[in-house]
């Protein structure tokens, strides 16, 4: 890594990490997906910079993040609403802006939402070094819980340096409007929905659930009316995936997220559709969500809405440079 082509982490904030779109196709080997919890926000930031959708960026959770740049670079921050500044100059979220070599980018928040995504021109090369001993720590990928050779995603710390990819040909600022957040999360009935009592099935769909402080990148833990099976029974461990809503013996649902395990033995009452998983990434502890029952065709329509959003975005980018 050359110093000229890198940025230095002066202040890392809380739980900031380098994330891409994760690792797919290996869950049968016990390898979790990982990657950005709000995939759409990362894709939006990368599109605005002309990066590939899967280019690695920085996922911010909270606190103050300060990054010193050693080359002129364009950047975008999407997702949660942060205060962005370069010196005394304030910057808008969801707009690409240029920072000069030697300047420091300051990010404070979030004011609303939960996770923000900082994308940089050319993306972040999948490598992290520690200036204190110059030892290579991690390479490629993006999982926090499974740390093995070829995997990125470790929590950043003060003093880390990140290498930037090749600069493009961006010439002017451009921005986009993010899709609006709501606390209504669409879901499909899970394979064990029929095993739950009628009261529990009604409670799941008709009451609000509060996100707890125990939530993390593995799962969104919810608090509300305790759910129970109509008849207690033992279950064998079975495959699970991000979006699976498990109900442990406590009766409090857990929505599995990007860093979740690949198998589990708790009954699955529902599955959050992929198009709405980002909402859980942007919900703060203490806030409430409600599940909305949808059909498979409605889930497909929701995915198509995202495809159309990015199609229109790309056309606007192509037209405006």
C-alpha positions, 0 to 999 in steps of 0.5 A: 500500500502506498501512503499517497493512495490511502486514507488514515482512520483518525477516529474510527467511531463505534463498530465502523467496518469495511463491508461489501455486498457479502459472500453468497453461495457458501452457506451450505459450508457454514459460511455466513453471508456477511456484507452491508446490512443495508445493501441498497444504501451501499449500492446507491453510494457506489452507483453515484461514484461509478463503482461496481455495486459490490465495491467495499465501503465503510459501514458506520453505526454511531459516533464520530468518524474522522478520515484523513485523505492522502489523495484527491477523492470523490465520496458519497455517504448514504443511509442514516443521516449524518453530519458531514463536514470538511473543515468548516464546510458542511456536506450533504448526504446522498451527494458525491463530493470531492475531498482534497489530499491532506483534508480530513472528512468528519462524520458525526451521527446519526441524527436519524436512521442507524447505519450509514455507508461511505463509498469512495471513488474506486472503492476500498481495496480489501486490505487493512493495515495497522500503522503501529506495526504495519502488520497485515490484518485482514484481506477481502470479503466481509464478515465480522463473526467468521474471521479467516483468511480472505475475509474483511469486516473487522471493526476499524480502529484508530490508526488503520489505513485503507487503500483506495482503488483506481480513481475514475473520471468524475467531473462534477457533483451529483445526488439522489433521493433515497427511498423513504423509511417506514416501520412496516416490514413485509414478511412471508409466513414461515415454514413453522407458522402453522405450529404456533397458537392462534393467539401467537399468530395474531399477535405476530401480525397485529402488534408492534415489536420493539427493537432491543439493545441486544440487536447486532449484525447477527440478528434484530432482537425484538420485544413484545408479546411472548409467542408460543407453539400450540404444542411444545415439541423438539425440532432438529437444526435446520437451514436459516438465512438472513430474513428468517424470523426465529422464535426461541423459548423466550417467545421474543422473535429474532430476525436474522441478519447478514452475520447470522449463523447458517443453521438453527433449531428454533421454529421459524414463524416468518421470513422478512422479504429481501426488499425490506431487510434494509429497514431493520438495519436502519431501525434504532433500539427502542423503536417499533416495527410492525410486520405486514403479511404479503404473498410471494407475488407481492414480495416479487413486486417489492423486489421489482420496485427496487430494480426500477429505482436503480434503473431510473437512478442509473439513467439519471446518472448517465444523463448528467455525468 
